[in-house]
Amino acid sequence: MAQLGVPHAIISDLYGLHFPDVWMPFYDTAPSDLDIAQRQTLGNLIGRQARQRGLTLLSFYNNSPVMSRPYFEILSYSGLQIVYHTRLPENI
């Protein structure tokens, strides 16, 4: 994504969006450890972080929809348009 100049981040179960230009300490939290209120808070945080960088749409990739379920819920609270992918084009 960096080679293509596309803004990207990792969804962190603690920090929200973890952009490559920001250093954050290690943690050990899984999405299954978060209760509904924490998932809502995290989703709201992700929405704020994205908008602060001028983003209104997130493209979420994970090859397993089953394993992505907690993230679907978290992202639903972001207030952003979300596009979900389970495959990426080979020429990306």
PDB file of N, CA, C and O in Angstrom:
ATOM      1  N   MET A   1       0.826  -1.172   0.000  1.00  0.00           N
ATOM      2  CA  MET A   1       0.000   0.000   0.000  1.00  0.00           C
ATOM      3  C   MET A   1       0.880   1.248   0.000  1.00  0.00           C
ATOM      4  O   MET A   1       0.578   2.229  -0.680  1.00  0.00           O
ATOM      5  N   ALA A   2       1.957   1.205   0.759  1.00  0.00           N
ATOM      6  CA  ALA A   2       2.859   2.358   0.806  1.00  0.00           C
ATOM      7  C   ALA A   2       3.459   2.627  -0.572  1.00  0.00           C
ATOM      8  O   ALA A   2       3.592   3.782  -0.978  1.00  0.00           O
ATOM      9  N   GLN A   3       3.821   1.568  -1.290  1.00  0.00           N
ATOM     10  CA  GLN A   3       4.394   1.731  -2.627  1.00  0.00           C
ATOM     11  C   GLN A   3       3.399   2.369  -3.590  1.00  0.00           C
ATOM     12  O   GLN A   3       3.800   3.047  -4.536  1.00  0.00           O
ATOM     13  N   LEU A   4       2.119   2.158  -3.361  1.00  0.00           N
ATOM     14  CA  LEU A   4       1.077   2.733  -4.214  1.00  0.00           C
ATOM     15  C   LEU A   4       0.629   4.111  -3.723  1.00  0.00           C
ATOM     16  O   LEU A   4      -0.179   4.774  -4.375  1.00  0.00           O
ATOM     17  N   GLY A   5       1.153   4.538  -2.575  1.00  0.00           N
ATOM     18  CA  GLY A   5       0.766   5.826  -2.026  1.00  0.00           C
ATOM     19  C   GLY A   5      -0.633   5.838  -1.431  1.00  0.00           C
ATOM     20  O   GLY A   5      -1.272   6.887  -1.341  1.00  0.00           O
ATOM     21  N   VAL A   6      -1.101   4.669  -1.028  1.00  0.00           N
ATOM     22  CA  VAL A   6      -2.445   4.545  -0.464  1.00  0.00           C
ATOM     23  C   VAL A   6      -2.347   4.601   1.063  1.00  0.00           C
ATOM     24  O   VAL A   6      -1.597   3.827   1.659  1.00  0.00           O
ATOM     25  N   PRO A   7      -3.101   5.513   1.707  1.00  0.00           N
ATOM     26  CA  PRO A   7      -3.083   5.537   3.175  1.00  0.00           C
ATOM     27  C   PRO A   7      -3.555   4.192   3.717  1.00  0.00           C
ATOM     28  O   PRO A   7      -4.522   3.617   3.216  1.00  0.00           O
ATOM     29  N   HIS A   8      -2.869   3.696   4.739  1.00  0.00           N
ATOM     30  CA  HIS A   8      -3.248   2.406   5.304  1.00  0.00           C
ATOM     31  C   HIS A   8      -2.918   2.370   6.795  1.00  0.00           C
ATOM     32  O   HIS A   8      -2.087   3.127   7.295  1.00  0.00           O
ATOM     33  N   ALA A   9      -3.595   1.471   7.471  1.00  0.00           N
ATOM     34  CA  ALA A   9      -3.400   1.292   8.905  1.00  0.00           C
ATOM     35  C   ALA A   9      -3.830  -0.115   9.276  1.00  0.00           C
ATOM     36  O   ALA A   9      -4.515  -0.801   8.517  1.00  0.00           O
ATOM     37  N   ILE A  10      -3.418  -0.518  10.442  1.00  0.00           N
ATOM     38  CA  ILE A  10      -3.845  -1.788  11.027  1.00  0.00           C
ATOM     39  C   ILE A  10      -4.881  -1.467  12.093  1.00  0.00           C
ATOM     40  O   ILE A  10      -4.722  -0.496  12.833  1.00  0.00           O
ATOM     41  N   ILE A  11      -5.923  -2.255  12.183  1.00  0.00           N
ATOM     42  CA  ILE A  11      -6.886  -2.059  13.253  1.00  0.00           C
ATOM     43  C   ILE A  11      -6.312  -2.690  14.516  1.00  0.00           C
ATOM     44  O   ILE A  11      -6.060  -3.894  14.577  1.00  0.00           O
ATOM     45  N   SER A  12      -6.115  -1.854  15.505  1.00  0.00           N
ATOM     46  CA  SER A  12      -5.577  -2.288  16.786  1.00  0.00           C
ATOM     47  C   SER A  12      -6.724  -2.442  17.772  1.00  0.00           C
ATOM     48  O   SER A  12      -7.606  -1.586  17.846  1.00  0.00           O
ATOM     49  N   ASP A  13      -6.712  -3.518  18.515  1.00  0.00           N
ATOM     50  CA  ASP A  13      -7.747  -3.766  19.512  1.00  0.00           C
ATOM     51  C   ASP A  13      -7.596  -2.856  20.729  1.00  0.00           C
ATOM     52  O   ASP A  13      -8.449  -2.861  21.617  1.00  0.00           O
ATOM     53  N   LEU A  14      -6.527  -2.084  20.773  1.00  0.00           N
ATOM     54  CA  LEU A  14      -6.302  -1.151  21.865  1.00  0.00           C
ATOM     55  C   LEU A  14      -6.252   0.294  21.390  1.00  0.00           C
ATOM     56  O   LEU A  14      -6.820   1.181  22.026  1.00  0.00           O
ATOM     57  N   TYR A  15      -5.573   0.530  20.272  1.00  0.00           N
ATOM     58  CA  TYR A  15      -5.298   1.893  19.828  1.00  0.00           C
ATOM     59  C   TYR A  15      -6.203   2.400  18.708  1.00  0.00           C
ATOM     60  O   TYR A  15      -6.079   3.557  18.308  1.00  0.00           O
ATOM     61  N   GLY A  16      -7.093   1.583  18.200  1.00  0.00           N
ATOM     62  CA  GLY A  16      -7.907   1.995  17.060  1.00  0.00           C
ATOM     63  C   GLY A  16      -7.142   1.774  15.773  1.00  0.00           C
ATOM     64  O   GLY A  16      -6.753   0.645  15.473  1.00  0.00           O
ATOM     65  N   LEU A  17      -6.918   2.830  15.005  1.00  0.00           N
ATOM     66  CA  LEU A  17      -6.138   2.705  13.772  1.00  0.00           C
ATOM     67  C   LEU A  17      -4.673   2.949  14.083  1.00  0.00           C
ATOM     68  O   LEU A  17      -4.307   3.975  14.656  1.00  0.00           O
ATOM     69  N   HIS A  18      -3.847   2.003  13.703  1.00  0.00           N
ATOM     70  CA  HIS A  18      -2.405   2.116  13.917  1.00  0.00           C
ATOM     71  C   HIS A  18      -1.764   2.384  12.558  1.00  0.00           C
ATOM     72  O   HIS A  18      -1.553   1.473  11.758  1.00  0.00           O
ATOM     73  N   PHE A  19      -1.464   3.657  12.323  1.00  0.00           N
ATOM     74  CA  PHE A  19      -0.855   4.070  11.063  1.00  0.00           C
ATOM     75  C   PHE A  19       0.648   3.812  11.107  1.00  0.00           C
ATOM     76  O   PHE A  19       1.247   3.848  12.182  1.00  0.00           O
ATOM     77  N   PRO A  20       1.269   3.551   9.948  1.00  0.00           N
ATOM     78  CA  PRO A  20       2.690   3.193   9.929  1.00  0.00           C
ATOM     79  C   PRO A  20       3.624   4.322  10.372  1.00  0.00           C
ATOM     80  O   PRO A  20       4.788   4.065  10.679  1.00  0.00           O
ATOM     81  N   ASP A  21       3.142   5.553  10.410  1.00  0.00           N
ATOM     82  CA  ASP A  21       4.003   6.662  10.814  1.00  0.00           C
ATOM     83  C   ASP A  21       3.934   6.960  12.317  1.00  0.00           C
ATOM     84  O   ASP A  21       4.494   7.951  12.785  1.00  0.00           O
ATOM     85  N   VAL A  22       3.250   6.101  13.059  1.00  0.00           N
ATOM     86  CA  VAL A  22       3.089   6.300  14.499  1.00  0.00           C
ATOM     87  C   VAL A  22       3.602   5.062  15.233  1.00  0.00           C
ATOM     88  O   VAL A  22       3.219   3.938  14.911  1.00  0.00           O
ATOM     89  N   TRP A  23       4.473   5.277  16.223  1.00  0.00           N
ATOM     90  CA  TRP A  23       4.962   4.167  17.040  1.00  0.00           C
ATOM     91  C   TRP A  23       4.052   4.003  18.246  1.00  0.00           C
ATOM     92  O   TRP A  23       3.679   4.984  18.889  1.00  0.00           O
ATOM     93  N   MET A  24       3.696   2.755  18.551  1.00  0.00           N
ATOM     94  CA  MET A  24       2.871   2.455  19.722  1.00  0.00           C
ATOM     95  C   MET A  24       3.460   1.254  20.444  1.00  0.00           C
ATOM     96  O   MET A  24       3.957   0.327  19.804  1.00  0.00           O
ATOM     97  N   PRO A  25       3.408   1.262  21.767  1.00  0.00           N
ATOM     98  CA  PRO A  25       3.951   0.126  22.524  1.00  0.00           C
ATOM     99  C   PRO A  25       3.158  -1.162  22.275  1.00  0.00           C
ATOM    100  O   PRO A  25       1.981  -1.124  21.916  1.00  0.00           O
ATOM    101  N   PHE A  26       3.821  -2.282  22.470  1.00  0.00           N
ATOM    102  CA  PHE A  26       3.209  -3.597  22.317  1.00  0.00           C
ATOM    103  C   PHE A  26       2.121  -3.790  23.373  1.00  0.00           C
ATOM    104  O   PHE A  26       2.206  -3.241  24.472  1.00  0.00           O
ATOM    105  N   TYR A  27       1.120  -4.561  23.035  1.00  0.00           N
ATOM    106  CA  TYR A  27       0.057  -4.927  23.968  1.00  0.00           C
ATOM    107  C   TYR A  27      -0.431  -6.318  23.586  1.00  0.00           C
ATOM    108  O   TYR A  27      -0.094  -6.833  22.520  1.00  0.00           O
ATOM    109  N   ASP A  28      -1.210  -6.907  24.444  1.00  0.00           N
ATOM    110  CA  ASP A  28      -1.753  -8.232  24.170  1.00  0.00           C
ATOM    111  C   ASP A  28      -3.246  -8.239  24.490  1.00  0.00           C
ATOM    112  O   ASP A  28      -3.660  -8.649  25.574  1.00  0.00           O
ATOM    113  N   THR A  29      -4.039  -7.780  23.537  1.00  0.00           N
ATOM    114  CA  THR A  29      -5.486  -7.749  23.672  1.00  0.00           C
ATOM    115  C   THR A  29      -6.085  -8.333  22.401  1.00  0.00           C
ATOM    116  O   THR A  29      -5.666  -7.980  21.298  1.00  0.00           O
ATOM    117  N   ALA A  30      -7.038  -9.201  22.541  1.00  0.00           N
ATOM    118  CA  ALA A  30      -7.729  -9.782  21.388  1.00  0.00           C
ATOM    119  C   ALA A  30      -9.121  -9.178  21.306  1.00  0.00           C
ATOM    120  O   ALA A  30      -9.678  -8.784  22.331  1.00  0.00           O
ATOM    121  N   PRO A  31      -9.702  -9.095  20.101  1.00  0.00           N
ATOM    122  CA  PRO A  31     -11.038  -8.521  19.997  1.00  0.00           C
ATOM    123  C   PRO A  31     -12.070  -9.285  20.820  1.00  0.00           C
ATOM    124  O   PRO A  31     -13.061  -8.707  21.266  1.00  0.00           O
ATOM    125  N   SER A  32     -11.843 -10.565  21.019  1.00  0.00           N
ATOM    126  CA  SER A  32     -12.781 -11.360  21.823  1.00  0.00           C
ATOM    127  C   SER A  32     -12.722 -10.973  23.305  1.00  0.00           C
ATOM    128  O   SER A  32     -13.627 -11.313  24.068  1.00  0.00           O
ATOM    129  N   ASP A  33     -11.664 -10.265  23.716  1.00  0.00           N
ATOM    130  CA  ASP A  33     -11.553  -9.806  25.102  1.00  0.00           C
ATOM    131  C   ASP A  33     -12.380  -8.549  25.363  1.00  0.00           C
ATOM    132  O   ASP A  33     -12.583  -8.171  26.517  1.00  0.00           O
ATOM    133  N   LEU A  34     -12.863  -7.893  24.294  1.00  0.00           N
ATOM    134  CA  LEU A  34     -13.574  -6.627  24.432  1.00  0.00           C
ATOM    135  C   LEU A  34     -15.070  -6.852  24.608  1.00  0.00           C
ATOM    136  O   LEU A  34     -15.677  -7.630  23.871  1.00  0.00           O
ATOM    137  N   ASP A  35     -15.660  -6.175  25.580  1.00  0.00           N
ATOM    138  CA  ASP A  35     -17.115  -6.259  25.729  1.00  0.00           C
ATOM    139  C   ASP A  35     -17.763  -5.278  24.751  1.00  0.00           C
ATOM    140  O   ASP A  35     -17.060  -4.555  24.045  1.00  0.00           O
ATOM    141  N   ILE A  36     -19.071  -5.249  24.706  1.00  0.00           N
ATOM    142  CA  ILE A  36     -19.794  -4.437  23.721  1.00  0.00           C
ATOM    143  C   ILE A  36     -19.478  -2.954  23.883  1.00  0.00           C
ATOM    144  O   ILE A  36     -19.303  -2.253  22.886  1.00  0.00           O
ATOM    145  N   ALA A  37     -19.401  -2.466  25.111  1.00  0.00           N
ATOM    146  CA  ALA A  37     -19.095  -1.046  25.329  1.00  0.00           C
ATOM    147  C   ALA A  37     -17.695  -0.707  24.827  1.00  0.00           C
ATOM    148  O   ALA A  37     -17.487   0.361  24.250  1.00  0.00           O
ATOM    149  N   GLN A  38     -16.744  -1.596  25.039  1.00  0.00           N
ATOM    150  CA  GLN A  38     -15.377  -1.365  24.565  1.00  0.00           C
ATOM    151  C   GLN A  38     -15.309  -1.405  23.034  1.00  0.00           C
ATOM    152  O   GLN A  38     -14.547  -0.656  22.422  1.00  0.00           O
ATOM    153  N   ARG A  39     -16.103  -2.276  22.426  1.00  0.00           N
ATOM    154  CA  ARG A  39     -16.136  -2.337  20.955  1.00  0.00           C
ATOM    155  C   ARG A  39     -16.750  -1.060  20.387  1.00  0.00           C
ATOM    156  O   ARG A  39     -16.288  -0.549  19.366  1.00  0.00           O
ATOM    157  N   GLN A  40     -17.780  -0.546  21.038  1.00  0.00           N
ATOM    158  CA  GLN A  40     -18.384   0.710  20.598  1.00  0.00           C
ATOM    159  C   GLN A  40     -17.382   1.861  20.728  1.00  0.00           C
ATOM    160  O   GLN A  40     -17.245   2.673  19.813  1.00  0.00           O
ATOM    161  N   THR A  41     -16.694   1.929  21.848  1.00  0.00           N
ATOM    162  CA  THR A  41     -15.692   2.974  22.075  1.00  0.00           C
ATOM    163  C   THR A  41     -14.586   2.885  21.037  1.00  0.00           C
ATOM    164  O   THR A  41     -14.152   3.902  20.495  1.00  0.00           O
ATOM    165  N   LEU A  42     -14.130   1.670  20.760  1.00  0.00           N
ATOM    166  CA  LEU A  42     -13.073   1.474  19.768  1.00  0.00           C
ATOM    167  C   LEU A  42     -13.548   1.880  18.378  1.00  0.00           C
ATOM    168  O   LEU A  42     -12.801   2.516  17.636  1.00  0.00           O
ATOM    169  N   GLY A  43     -14.762   1.528  18.018  1.00  0.00           N
ATOM    170  CA  GLY A  43     -15.313   1.919  16.724  1.00  0.00           C
ATOM    171  C   GLY A  43     -15.419   3.432  16.588  1.00  0.00           C
ATOM    172  O   GLY A  43     -15.089   3.988  15.541  1.00  0.00           O
ATOM    173  N   ASN A  44     -15.882   4.102  17.652  1.00  0.00           N
ATOM    174  CA  ASN A  44     -15.951   5.563  17.637  1.00  0.00           C
ATOM    175  C   ASN A  44     -14.563   6.179  17.484  1.00  0.00           C
ATOM    176  O   ASN A  44     -14.387   7.147  16.745  1.00  0.00           O
ATOM    177  N   LEU A  45     -13.578   5.616  18.184  1.00  0.00           N
ATOM    178  CA  LEU A  45     -12.199   6.090  18.080  1.00  0.00           C
ATOM    179  C   LEU A  45     -11.685   5.938  16.654  1.00  0.00           C
ATOM    180  O   LEU A  45     -11.063   6.856  16.118  1.00  0.00           O
ATOM    181  N   ILE A  46     -11.935   4.802  16.041  1.00  0.00           N
ATOM    182  CA  ILE A  46     -11.499   4.556  14.661  1.00  0.00           C
ATOM    183  C   ILE A  46     -12.114   5.596  13.726  1.00  0.00           C
ATOM    184  O   ILE A  46     -11.436   6.122  12.844  1.00  0.00           O
ATOM    185  N   GLY A  47     -13.382   5.886  13.920  1.00  0.00           N
ATOM    186  CA  GLY A  47     -14.035   6.901  13.098  1.00  0.00           C
ATOM    187  C   GLY A  47     -13.365   8.262  13.242  1.00  0.00           C
ATOM    188  O   GLY A  47     -13.114   8.942  12.247  1.00  0.00           O
ATOM    189  N   ARG A  48     -13.077   8.659  14.476  1.00  0.00           N
ATOM    190  CA  ARG A  48     -12.413   9.952  14.711  1.00  0.00           C
ATOM    191  C   ARG A  48     -11.016   9.983  14.089  1.00  0.00           C
ATOM    192  O   ARG A  48     -10.629  10.962  13.450  1.00  0.00           O
ATOM    193  N   GLN A  49     -10.265   8.894  14.286  1.00  0.00           N
ATOM    194  CA  GLN A  49      -8.902   8.837  13.748  1.00  0.00           C
ATOM    195  C   GLN A  49      -8.907   8.931  12.227  1.00  0.00           C
ATOM    196  O   GLN A  49      -8.082   9.634  11.643  1.00  0.00           O
ATOM    197  N   ALA A  50      -9.825   8.233  11.593  1.00  0.00           N
ATOM    198  CA  ALA A  50      -9.910   8.258  10.127  1.00  0.00           C
ATOM    199  C   ALA A  50     -10.268   9.659   9.644  1.00  0.00           C
ATOM    200  O   ALA A  50      -9.632  10.180   8.728  1.00  0.00           O
ATOM    201  N   ARG A  51     -11.267  10.262  10.245  1.00  0.00           N
ATOM    202  CA  ARG A  51     -11.690  11.607   9.825  1.00  0.00           C
ATOM    203  C   ARG A  51     -10.592  12.641  10.050  1.00  0.00           C
ATOM    204  O   ARG A  51     -10.467  13.587   9.272  1.00  0.00           O
ATOM    205  N   GLN A  52      -9.797  12.474  11.102  1.00  0.00           N
ATOM    206  CA  GLN A  52      -8.687  13.397  11.346  1.00  0.00           C
ATOM    207  C   GLN A  52      -7.671  13.359  10.206  1.00  0.00           C
ATOM    208  O   GLN A  52      -6.956  14.334   9.973  1.00  0.00           O
ATOM    209  N   ARG A  53      -7.610  12.243   9.506  1.00  0.00           N
ATOM    210  CA  ARG A  53      -6.700  12.103   8.365  1.00  0.00           C
ATOM    211  C   ARG A  53      -7.421  12.315   7.037  1.00  0.00           C
ATOM    212  O   ARG A  53      -6.871  12.035   5.972  1.00  0.00           O
ATOM    213  N   GLY A  54      -8.641  12.805   7.107  1.00  0.00           N
ATOM    214  CA  GLY A  54      -9.394  13.111   5.897  1.00  0.00           C
ATOM    215  C   GLY A  54     -10.036  11.909   5.231  1.00  0.00           C
ATOM    216  O   GLY A  54     -10.407  11.978   4.059  1.00  0.00           O
ATOM    217  N   LEU A  55     -10.172  10.812   5.956  1.00  0.00           N
ATOM    218  CA  LEU A  55     -10.737   9.587   5.390  1.00  0.00           C
ATOM    219  C   LEU A  55     -12.207   9.458   5.784  1.00  0.00           C
ATOM    220  O   LEU A  55     -12.565   9.675   6.942  1.00  0.00           O
ATOM    221  N   THR A  56     -13.042   9.109   4.834  1.00  0.00           N
ATOM    222  CA  THR A  56     -14.458   8.855   5.113  1.00  0.00           C
ATOM    223  C   THR A  56     -14.848   7.431   4.756  1.00  0.00           C
ATOM    224  O   THR A  56     -15.968   7.004   5.036  1.00  0.00           O
ATOM    225  N   LEU A  57     -13.939   6.700   4.146  1.00  0.00           N
ATOM    226  CA  LEU A  57     -14.173   5.320   3.727  1.00  0.00           C
ATOM    227  C   LEU A  57     -12.985   4.480   4.157  1.00  0.00           C
ATOM    228  O   LEU A  57     -11.835   4.888   3.994  1.00  0.00           O
ATOM    229  N   LEU A  58     -13.264   3.308   4.707  1.00  0.00           N
ATOM    230  CA  LEU A  58     -12.209   2.359   5.038  1.00  0.00           C
ATOM    231  C   LEU A  58     -12.413   1.100   4.206  1.00  0.00           C
ATOM    232  O   LEU A  58     -13.537   0.629   4.029  1.00  0.00           O
ATOM    233  N   SER A  59     -11.331   0.577   3.710  1.00  0.00           N
ATOM    234  CA  SER A  59     -11.340  -0.679   2.984  1.00  0.00           C
ATOM    235  C   SER A  59     -10.701  -1.710   3.910  1.00  0.00           C
ATOM    236  O   SER A  59      -9.499  -1.654   4.170  1.00  0.00           O
ATOM    237  N   PHE A  60     -11.498  -2.647   4.405  1.00  0.00           N
ATOM    238  CA  PHE A  60     -11.041  -3.623   5.391  1.00  0.00           C
ATOM    239  C   PHE A  60     -10.758  -4.953   4.706  1.00  0.00           C
ATOM    240  O   PHE A  60     -11.608  -5.494   4.000  1.00  0.00           O
ATOM    241  N   TYR A  61      -9.542  -5.475   4.924  1.00  0.00           N
ATOM    242  CA  TYR A  61      -9.164  -6.761   4.337  1.00  0.00           C
ATOM    243  C   TYR A  61      -8.852  -7.766   5.433  1.00  0.00           C
ATOM    244  O   TYR A  61      -8.113  -7.477   6.374  1.00  0.00           O
ATOM    245  N   ASN A  62      -9.422  -8.936   5.295  1.00  0.00           N
ATOM    246  CA  ASN A  62      -9.055 -10.116   6.061  1.00  0.00           C
ATOM    247  C   ASN A  62      -9.540 -11.297   5.233  1.00  0.00           C
ATOM    248  O   ASN A  62     -10.657 -11.279   4.716  1.00  0.00           O
ATOM    249  N   ASN A  63      -8.708 -12.319   5.105  1.00  0.00           N
ATOM    250  CA  ASN A  63      -9.088 -13.443   4.243  1.00  0.00           C
ATOM    251  C   ASN A  63     -10.139 -14.346   4.871  1.00  0.00           C
ATOM    252  O   ASN A  63     -10.646 -15.247   4.202  1.00  0.00           O
ATOM    253  N   SER A  64     -10.478 -14.130   6.138  1.00  0.00           N
ATOM    254  CA  SER A  64     -11.459 -14.982   6.795  1.00  0.00           C
ATOM    255  C   SER A  64     -12.622 -14.147   7.350  1.00  0.00           C
ATOM    256  O   SER A  64     -12.470 -13.476   8.371  1.00  0.00           O
ATOM    257  N   PRO A  65     -13.785 -14.188   6.677  1.00  0.00           N
ATOM    258  CA  PRO A  65     -14.945 -13.463   7.218  1.00  0.00           C
ATOM    259  C   PRO A  65     -15.327 -13.933   8.625  1.00  0.00           C
ATOM    260  O   PRO A  65     -15.767 -13.131   9.449  1.00  0.00           O
ATOM    261  N   VAL A  66     -15.163 -15.210   8.894  1.00  0.00           N
ATOM    262  CA  VAL A  66     -15.518 -15.738  10.217  1.00  0.00           C
ATOM    263  C   VAL A  66     -14.633 -15.111  11.294  1.00  0.00           C
ATOM    264  O   VAL A  66     -15.127 -14.706  12.346  1.00  0.00           O
ATOM    265  N   MET A  67     -13.334 -15.030  11.035  1.00  0.00           N
ATOM    266  CA  MET A  67     -12.409 -14.450  12.006  1.00  0.00           C
ATOM    267  C   MET A  67     -12.545 -12.928  12.075  1.00  0.00           C
ATOM    268  O   MET A  67     -12.064 -12.313  13.027  1.00  0.00           O
ATOM    269  N   SER A  68     -13.183 -12.317  11.093  1.00  0.00           N
ATOM    270  CA  SER A  68     -13.334 -10.861  11.029  1.00  0.00           C
ATOM    271  C   SER A  68     -14.558 -10.359  11.784  1.00  0.00           C
ATOM    272  O   SER A  68     -14.725  -9.151  11.950  1.00  0.00           O
ATOM    273  N   ARG A  69     -15.396 -11.241  12.233  1.00  0.00           N
ATOM    274  CA  ARG A  69     -16.673 -10.827  12.824  1.00  0.00           C
ATOM    275  C   ARG A  69     -16.535  -9.751  13.903  1.00  0.00           C
ATOM    276  O   ARG A  69     -17.298  -8.785  13.871  1.00  0.00           O
ATOM    277  N   PRO A  70     -15.599  -9.865  14.860  1.00  0.00           N
ATOM    278  CA  PRO A  70     -15.490  -8.795  15.856  1.00  0.00           C
ATOM    279  C   PRO A  70     -15.154  -7.444  15.218  1.00  0.00           C
ATOM    280  O   PRO A  70     -15.613  -6.400  15.683  1.00  0.00           O
ATOM    281  N   TYR A  71     -14.358  -7.471  14.160  1.00  0.00           N
ATOM    282  CA  TYR A  71     -13.981  -6.227  13.493  1.00  0.00           C
ATOM    283  C   TYR A  71     -15.158  -5.642  12.719  1.00  0.00           C
ATOM    284  O   TYR A  71     -15.286  -4.422  12.627  1.00  0.00           O
ATOM    285  N   PHE A  72     -16.011  -6.486  12.167  1.00  0.00           N
ATOM    286  CA  PHE A  72     -17.222  -5.990  11.505  1.00  0.00           C
ATOM    287  C   PHE A  72     -18.049  -5.197  12.522  1.00  0.00           C
ATOM    288  O   PHE A  72     -18.540  -4.109  12.223  1.00  0.00           O
ATOM    289  N   GLU A  73     -18.194  -5.749  13.708  1.00  0.00           N
ATOM    290  CA  GLU A  73     -18.955  -5.077  14.750  1.00  0.00           C
ATOM    291  C   GLU A  73     -18.276  -3.773  15.161  1.00  0.00           C
ATOM    292  O   GLU A  73     -18.933  -2.735  15.242  1.00  0.00           O
ATOM    293  N   ILE A  74     -16.991  -3.813  15.415  1.00  0.00           N
ATOM    294  CA  ILE A  74     -16.246  -2.613  15.811  1.00  0.00           C
ATOM    295  C   ILE A  74     -16.382  -1.532  14.747  1.00  0.00           C
ATOM    296  O   ILE A  74     -16.684  -0.382  15.063  1.00  0.00           O
ATOM    297  N   LEU A  75     -16.162  -1.896  13.500  1.00  0.00           N
ATOM    298  CA  LEU A  75     -16.214  -0.900  12.418  1.00  0.00           C
ATOM    299  C   LEU A  75     -17.618  -0.350  12.204  1.00  0.00           C
ATOM    300  O   LEU A  75     -17.773   0.766  11.707  1.00  0.00           O
ATOM    301  N   SER A  76     -18.638  -1.112  12.570  1.00  0.00           N
ATOM    302  CA  SER A  76     -20.010  -0.620  12.406  1.00  0.00           C
ATOM    303  C   SER A  76     -20.266   0.609  13.279  1.00  0.00           C
ATOM    304  O   SER A  76     -21.174   1.389  12.989  1.00  0.00           O
ATOM    305  N   TYR A  77     -19.495   0.789  14.324  1.00  0.00           N
ATOM    306  CA  TYR A  77     -19.639   1.941  15.212  1.00  0.00           C
ATOM    307  C   TYR A  77     -18.796   3.140  14.772  1.00  0.00           C
ATOM    308  O   TYR A  77     -18.845   4.191  15.411  1.00  0.00           O
ATOM    309  N   SER A  78     -18.036   2.999  13.706  1.00  0.00           N
ATOM    310  CA  SER A  78     -17.124   4.064  13.283  1.00  0.00           C
ATOM    311  C   SER A  78     -17.829   5.227  12.594  1.00  0.00           C
ATOM    312  O   SER A  78     -17.310   6.343  12.574  1.00  0.00           O
ATOM    313  N   GLY A  79     -19.008   4.972  12.029  1.00  0.00           N
ATOM    314  CA  GLY A  79     -19.703   6.009  11.279  1.00  0.00           C
ATOM    315  C   GLY A  79     -19.115   6.233   9.896  1.00  0.00           C
ATOM    316  O   GLY A  79     -19.493   7.180   9.206  1.00  0.00           O
ATOM    317  N   LEU A  80     -18.207   5.381   9.492  1.00  0.00           N
ATOM    318  CA  LEU A  80     -17.557   5.480   8.183  1.00  0.00           C
ATOM    319  C   LEU A  80     -18.181   4.496   7.209  1.00  0.00           C
ATOM    320  O   LEU A  80     -18.812   3.518   7.610  1.00  0.00           O
ATOM    321  N   GLN A  81     -17.998   4.768   5.932  1.00  0.00           N
ATOM    322  CA  GLN A  81     -18.365   3.780   4.929  1.00  0.00           C
ATOM    323  C   GLN A  81     -17.272   2.716   4.945  1.00  0.00           C
ATOM    324  O   GLN A  81     -16.085   3.042   4.900  1.00  0.00           O
ATOM    325  N   ILE A  82     -17.665   1.462   5.007  1.00  0.00           N
ATOM    326  CA  ILE A  82     -16.693   0.360   5.070  1.00  0.00           C
ATOM    327  C   ILE A  82     -16.897  -0.546   3.867  1.00  0.00           C
ATOM    328  O   ILE A  82     -18.022  -0.932   3.550  1.00  0.00           O
ATOM    329  N   VAL A  83     -15.805  -0.878   3.205  1.00  0.00           N
ATOM    330  CA  VAL A  83     -15.814  -1.849   2.114  1.00  0.00           C
ATOM    331  C   VAL A  83     -14.991  -3.033   2.613  1.00  0.00           C
ATOM    332  O   VAL A  83     -13.843  -2.873   3.028  1.00  0.00           O
ATOM    333  N   TYR A  84     -15.583  -4.211   2.568  1.00  0.00           N
ATOM    334  CA  TYR A  84     -14.935  -5.413   3.073  1.00  0.00           C
ATOM    335  C   TYR A  84     -14.382  -6.239   1.914  1.00  0.00           C
ATOM    336  O   TYR A  84     -15.034  -6.405   0.883  1.00  0.00           O
ATOM    337  N   HIS A  85     -13.160  -6.756   2.104  1.00  0.00           N
ATOM    338  CA  HIS A  85     -12.510  -7.584   1.086  1.00  0.00           C
ATOM    339  C   HIS A  85     -12.007  -8.866   1.712  1.00  0.00           C
ATOM    340  O   HIS A  85     -11.481  -8.860   2.825  1.00  0.00           O
ATOM    341  N   THR A  86     -12.167  -9.960   0.996  1.00  0.00           N
ATOM    342  CA  THR A  86     -11.538 -11.220   1.422  1.00  0.00           C
ATOM    343  C   THR A  86     -10.454 -11.642   0.444  1.00  0.00           C
ATOM    344  O   THR A  86      -9.744 -12.620   0.678  1.00  0.00           O
ATOM    345  N   ARG A  87     -10.330 -10.911  -0.640  1.00  0.00           N
ATOM    346  CA  ARG A  87      -9.272 -11.141  -1.624  1.00  0.00           C
ATOM    347  C   ARG A  87      -8.767  -9.794  -2.102  1.00  0.00           C
ATOM    348  O   ARG A  87      -9.523  -8.826  -2.188  1.00  0.00           O
ATOM    349  N   LEU A  88      -7.495  -9.743  -2.408  1.00  0.00           N
ATOM    350  CA  LEU A  88      -6.912  -8.557  -3.022  1.00  0.00           C
ATOM    351  C   LEU A  88      -6.471  -8.923  -4.421  1.00  0.00           C
ATOM    352  O   LEU A  88      -6.001 -10.038  -4.646  1.00  0.00           O
ATOM    353  N   PRO A  89      -6.613  -8.005  -5.372  1.00  0.00           N
ATOM    354  CA  PRO A  89      -6.161  -8.308  -6.739  1.00  0.00           C
ATOM    355  C   PRO A  89      -4.673  -8.621  -6.753  1.00  0.00           C
ATOM    356  O   PRO A  89      -3.902  -8.058  -5.976  1.00  0.00           O
ATOM    357  N   GLU A  90      -4.284  -9.509  -7.629  1.00  0.00           N
ATOM    358  CA  GLU A  90      -2.873  -9.895  -7.716  1.00  0.00           C
ATOM    359  C   GLU A  90      -1.991  -8.765  -8.195  1.00  0.00           C
ATOM    360  O   GLU A  90      -0.796  -8.755  -7.899  1.00  0.00           O
ATOM    361  N   ASN A  91      -2.541  -7.816  -8.924  1.00  0.00           N
ATOM    362  CA  ASN A  91      -1.719  -6.751  -9.495  1.00  0.00           C
ATOM    363  C   ASN A  91      -1.648  -5.518  -8.597  1.00  0.00           C
ATOM    364  O   ASN A  91      -1.250  -4.449  -9.062  1.00  0.00           O
ATOM    365  N   ILE A  92      -2.016  -5.636  -7.346  1.00  0.00           N
ATOM    366  CA  ILE A  92      -1.970  -4.492  -6.457  1.00  0.00           C
ATOM    367  C   ILE A  92      -0.573  -4.209  -5.939  1.00  0.00           C
ATOM    368  O   ILE A  92      -0.378  -3.265  -5.173  1.00  0.00           O
TER     369      ILE A  92
END
